[in-house]
Amino acid sequence: MSSPSPSRRHAIATLREGPLHAALKSWYRLPGDELEVPLDGLQIDMVRGDLLIEIQTSSIATMRPKLERLLPRRTVRLVHPVPAVTWIVRVEGGERRELGRRRSPREGRLEDAFDELVGLRGLLAHPNLSVELLLTHEEEVRELQPGRAWRRKGWVVVERRLVDVVKRLLIRDALDLRGLLPPGLPRSFTTGHLAEKLGIRRSLAQKMAYCLRESGAIETVGIQGNALRYRMVGA
């Protein structure tokens, strides 16, 4: 049996992806980029010369097996959106008629990506991997499905839609990661200092410190009480 043509493969892959993934792929694409390319037994979102580009809108940890196969011989960029502003849209019916919308009180920031980046432990420092974070405005579409999502009284998230990309950050190495550290940190600092300076929760600061340490951007220099102390490497 013959393999599907490139246009047929692209059509099949497009049917499987959500609106947010499709919109980001369209936004990120440059003239000459190839979409949905089969390579090494895998399907690649986008190929730009020698650079393979994967857009991951959900759990980054699920990308580990794919990255572990590609990185020894390929250069890969992982693109991940972080919603800064989210509009919650309620819909009904097969046509998903809009019932109403409201702006979520939660505002995201680039540092929120570390909730997901911990899933790349051991890979963030790989010379063939870069990560681009996109700070976005999004719509979160919810549909009433009684018996599910009891915390939201049955309103289930059925899709995410891109409204805008407001900022982007390319992380290529430990120096780029170190650039996320806030000014005014002590020479040696704890995740408590990091959380206070950035205005983030302590658990997120711990994930951030873990990623920076694993990448070689910071190093452990001691313990204060039950907290590790860190300092920048090569600053």
One Martini backbone bead per residue (centre of mass of N, CA, C, O) as a GRO file, in nm:
protein
  235
    1MET     BB    1   0.096   0.036   0.023
    2SER     BB    2   0.072   0.357  -0.014
    3SER     BB    3   0.158   0.656   0.082
    4PRO     BB    4   0.066   0.939   0.179
    5SER     BB    5   0.051   1.235   0.091
    6PRO     BB    6   0.146   1.534   0.211
    7SER     BB    7  -0.144   1.658   0.204
    8ARG     BB    8  -0.280   1.418   0.348
    9ARG     BB    9  -0.115   1.422   0.610
   10HIS     BB   10  -0.191   1.711   0.686
   11ALA     BB   11  -0.499   1.663   0.705
   12ILE     BB   12  -0.492   1.448   0.926
   13ALA     BB   13  -0.342   1.616   1.145
   14THR     BB   14  -0.546   1.855   1.154
   15LEU     BB   15  -0.790   1.687   1.262
   16ARG     BB   16  -0.633   1.620   1.548
   17GLU     BB   17  -0.617   1.915   1.618
   18GLY     BB   18  -0.641   2.193   1.787
   19PRO     BB   19  -0.696   2.528   1.769
   20LEU     BB   20  -0.439   2.622   1.916
   21HIS     BB   21  -0.231   2.459   1.760
   22ALA     BB   22  -0.307   2.562   1.476
   23ALA     BB   23  -0.261   2.867   1.533
   24LEU     BB   24   0.038   2.849   1.619
   25LYS     BB   25   0.142   2.726   1.360
   26SER     BB   26   0.058   2.965   1.182
   27TRP     BB   27   0.211   3.188   1.341
   28TYR     BB   28   0.507   3.045   1.328
   29ARG     BB   29   0.520   3.035   1.038
   30LEU     BB   30   0.737   3.022   0.759
   31PRO     BB   31   0.863   3.056   0.474
   32GLY     BB   32   0.936   2.707   0.389
   33ASP     BB   33   0.787   2.553   0.577
   34GLU     BB   34   0.719   2.234   0.704
   35LEU     BB   35   0.439   2.016   0.746
   36GLU     BB   36   0.398   1.723   0.868
   37VAL     BB   37   0.674   1.542   0.911
   38PRO     BB   38   0.820   1.250   0.840
   39LEU     BB   39   1.052   1.122   1.104
   40ASP     BB   40   1.186   0.858   1.240
   41GLY     BB   41   0.876   0.758   1.289
   42LEU     BB   42   0.774   1.057   1.301
   43GLN     BB   43   0.578   1.350   1.375
   44ILE     BB   44   0.633   1.678   1.252
   45ASP     BB   45   0.515   1.986   1.270
   46MET     BB   46   0.803   2.137   1.191
   47VAL     BB   47   1.028   2.240   0.918
   48ARG     BB   48   1.349   2.436   0.939
   49GLY     BB   49   1.545   2.286   0.782
   50ASP     BB   50   1.728   2.157   1.059
   51LEU     BB   51   1.470   2.241   1.217
   52LEU     BB   52   1.270   2.119   1.474
   53ILE     BB   53   0.914   2.173   1.540
   54GLU     BB   54   0.737   2.178   1.855
   55ILE     BB   55   0.395   2.198   1.959
   56GLN     BB   56   0.302   2.244   2.311
   57THR     BB   57  -0.010   2.283   2.495
   58SER     BB   58   0.058   2.076   2.710
   59SER     BB   59   0.219   1.829   2.832
   60ILE     BB   60   0.563   1.807   2.832
   61ALA     BB   61   0.626   1.518   2.938
   62THR     BB   62   0.511   1.370   2.675
   63MET     BB   63   0.783   1.450   2.502
   64ARG     BB   64   1.024   1.279   2.590
   65PRO     BB   65   1.039   1.035   2.393
   66LYS     BB   66   1.072   1.210   2.139
   67LEU     BB   67   1.326   1.367   2.226
   68GLU     BB   68   1.511   1.121   2.285
   69ARG     BB   69   1.514   1.038   1.979
   70LEU     BB   70   1.611   1.319   1.842
   71LEU     BB   71   1.858   1.469   1.992
   72PRO     BB   72   2.116   1.301   1.904
   73ARG     BB   73   2.052   1.410   1.571
   74ARG     BB   74   1.872   1.667   1.644
   75THR     BB   75   1.719   1.983   1.606
   76VAL     BB   76   1.515   2.128   1.869
   77ARG     BB   77   1.196   2.300   1.907
   78LEU     BB   78   1.004   2.405   2.186
   79VAL     BB   79   0.665   2.510   2.192
   80HIS     BB   80   0.508   2.718   2.457
   81PRO     BB   81   0.217   2.817   2.603
   82VAL     BB   82   0.124   3.112   2.810
   83PRO     BB   83  -0.140   3.231   2.981
   84ALA     BB   84  -0.220   3.560   3.066
   85VAL     BB   85  -0.506   3.566   2.920
   86THR     BB   86  -0.847   3.455   3.001
   87TRP     BB   87  -1.135   3.353   2.826
   88ILE     BB   88  -1.453   3.251   2.928
   89VAL     BB   89  -1.647   3.026   2.726
   90ARG     BB   90  -1.988   2.963   2.680
   91VAL     BB   91  -2.152   2.673   2.543
   92GLU     BB   92  -2.391   2.531   2.294
   93GLY     BB   93  -2.421   2.283   2.107
   94GLY     BB   94  -2.305   2.186   1.797
   95GLU     BB   95  -2.235   2.504   1.733
   96ARG     BB   96  -2.146   2.655   1.983
   97ARG     BB   97  -2.317   2.860   2.128
   98GLU     BB   98  -2.294   3.159   2.277
   99LEU     BB   99  -2.363   3.259   2.622
  100GLY     BB  100  -2.075   3.360   2.737
  101ARG     BB  101  -1.832   3.592   2.896
  102ARG     BB  102  -1.513   3.592   3.080
  103ARG     BB  103  -1.263   3.706   3.278
  104SER     BB  104  -1.006   3.582   3.422
  105PRO     BB  105  -0.840   3.655   3.721
  106ARG     BB  106  -0.609   3.502   3.603
  107GLU     BB  107  -0.258   3.576   3.565
  108GLY     BB  108  -0.002   3.514   3.363
  109ARG     BB  109   0.343   3.387   3.329
  110LEU     BB  110   0.641   3.269   3.229
  111GLU     BB  111   0.706   3.112   3.500
  112ASP     BB  112   0.473   2.900   3.469
  113ALA     BB  113   0.636   2.696   3.285
  114PHE     BB  114   0.775   2.530   3.525
  115ASP     BB  115   0.546   2.329   3.565
  116GLU     BB  116   0.650   2.187   3.286
  117LEU     BB  117   0.972   2.189   3.265
  118VAL     BB  118   1.024   1.955   3.469
  119GLY     BB  119   0.968   1.736   3.237
  120LEU     BB  120   1.286   1.804   3.125
  121ARG     BB  121   1.463   1.653   3.290
  122GLY     BB  122   1.790   1.630   3.146
  123LEU     BB  123   1.723   1.824   2.869
  124LEU     BB  124   1.765   2.138   2.890
  125ALA     BB  125   2.095   2.109   2.835
  126HIS     BB  126   2.070   2.032   2.555
  127PRO     BB  127   2.225   2.136   2.260
  128ASN     BB  128   1.955   2.049   2.070
  129LEU     BB  129   1.781   2.234   2.270
  130SER     BB  130   1.494   2.445   2.248
  131VAL     BB  131   1.288   2.706   2.409
  132GLU     BB  132   0.963   2.851   2.342
  133LEU     BB  133   0.790   3.115   2.488
  134LEU     BB  134   0.435   3.201   2.490
  135LEU     BB  135   0.255   3.484   2.548
  136THR     BB  136  -0.100   3.474   2.597
  137HIS     BB  137  -0.419   3.501   2.450
  138GLU     BB  138  -0.724   3.331   2.554
  139GLU     BB  139  -0.970   3.079   2.494
  140GLU     BB  140  -1.204   2.905   2.709
  141VAL     BB  141  -1.402   2.639   2.624
  142ARG     BB  142  -1.732   2.567   2.755
  143GLU     BB  143  -1.930   2.272   2.838
  144LEU     BB  144  -2.219   2.117   2.926
  145GLN     BB  145  -2.155   1.809   3.134
  146PRO     BB  146  -2.318   1.617   3.310
  147GLY     BB  147  -2.105   1.458   3.560
  148ARG     BB  148  -1.878   1.664   3.510
  149ALA     BB  149  -1.678   1.872   3.649
  150TRP     BB  150  -1.775   1.940   3.957
  151ARG     BB  151  -1.620   2.208   4.020
  152ARG     BB  152  -1.780   2.333   3.745
  153LYS     BB  153  -2.070   2.217   3.722
  154GLY     BB  154  -2.012   2.062   3.424
  155TRP     BB  155  -1.789   2.244   3.299
  156VAL     BB  156  -1.617   2.176   3.003
  157VAL     BB  157  -1.321   2.165   2.842
  158VAL     BB  158  -1.305   2.165   2.475
  159GLU     BB  159  -1.127   2.434   2.416
  160ARG     BB  160  -0.861   2.628   2.265
  161ARG     BB  161  -0.794   2.979   2.186
  162LEU     BB  162  -0.640   3.212   1.991
  163VAL     BB  163  -0.578   3.567   2.015
  164ASP     BB  164  -0.268   3.620   2.125
  165VAL     BB  165   0.075   3.735   2.101
  166VAL     BB  166   0.281   3.923   2.346
  167LYS     BB  167   0.525   3.711   2.398
  168ARG     BB  168   0.879   3.608   2.370
  169LEU     BB  169   1.100   3.321   2.466
  170LEU     BB  170   1.432   3.218   2.415
  171ILE     BB  171   1.578   2.899   2.508
  172ARG     BB  172   1.923   2.778   2.469
  173ASP     BB  173   2.047   2.822   2.765
  174ALA     BB  174   2.165   2.899   3.074
  175LEU     BB  175   2.172   3.206   3.024
  176ASP     BB  176   1.872   3.239   2.958
  177LEU     BB  177   1.769   3.129   3.228
  178ARG     BB  178   1.919   3.335   3.412
  179GLY     BB  179   1.748   3.583   3.300
  180LEU     BB  180   1.494   3.508   3.499
  181LEU     BB  181   1.627   3.634   3.719
  182PRO     BB  182   1.604   3.853   3.960
  183PRO     BB  183   1.675   4.134   4.085
  184GLY     BB  184   1.828   4.142   4.414
  185LEU     BB  185   1.968   3.901   4.482
  186PRO     BB  186   2.143   3.724   4.660
  187ARG     BB  187   2.429   3.561   4.623
  188SER     BB  188   2.272   3.375   4.816
  189PHE     BB  189   1.980   3.164   4.768
  190THR     BB  190   1.642   3.098   4.793
  191THR     BB  191   1.319   3.019   4.713
  192GLY     BB  192   1.213   3.246   4.888
  193HIS     BB  193   1.350   3.478   4.743
  194LEU     BB  194   1.235   3.414   4.462
  195ALA     BB  195   0.935   3.441   4.535
  196GLU     BB  196   0.945   3.733   4.639
  197LYS     BB  197   1.070   3.882   4.387
  198LEU     BB  198   0.843   3.756   4.178
  199GLY     BB  199   0.558   3.680   4.299
  200ILE     BB  200   0.555   3.369   4.379
  201ARG     BB  201   0.523   3.063   4.449
  202ARG     BB  202   0.718   2.836   4.606
  203SER     BB  203   0.674   2.587   4.422
  204LEU     BB  204   0.764   2.737   4.162
  205ALA     BB  205   1.047   2.817   4.260
  206GLN     BB  206   1.145   2.524   4.289
  207LYS     BB  207   1.118   2.448   3.989
  208MET     BB  208   1.303   2.667   3.882
  209ALA     BB  209   1.559   2.586   4.037
  210TYR     BB  210   1.578   2.303   3.925
  211CYS     BB  211   1.613   2.380   3.626
  212LEU     BB  212   1.864   2.563   3.663
  213ARG     BB  213   2.042   2.345   3.789
  214GLU     BB  214   2.023   2.129   3.559
  215SER     BB  215   2.146   2.348   3.341
  216GLY     BB  216   2.378   2.537   3.501
  217ALA     BB  217   2.288   2.830   3.615
  218ILE     BB  218   2.293   2.693   3.897
  219GLU     BB  219   2.406   2.632   4.242
  220THR     BB  220   2.484   2.452   4.517
  221VAL     BB  221   2.605   2.583   4.859
  222GLY     BB  222   2.371   2.491   5.068
  223ILE     BB  223   2.212   2.522   5.399
  224GLN     BB  224   1.896   2.666   5.529
  225GLY     BB  225   1.790   2.468   5.724
  226ASN     BB  226   1.554   2.330   5.483
  227ALA     BB  227   1.715   2.507   5.268
  228LEU     BB  228   1.845   2.574   4.979
  229ARG     BB  229   2.138   2.711   4.838
  230TYR     BB  230   2.218   2.956   4.587
  231ARG     BB  231   2.408   3.021   4.277
  232MET     BB  232   2.551   3.161   4.029
  233VAL     BB  233   2.696   3.072   3.723
  234GLY     BB  234   2.933   3.287   3.599
  235ALA     BB  235   2.860   3.593   3.701
   0.00000   0.00000   0.00000
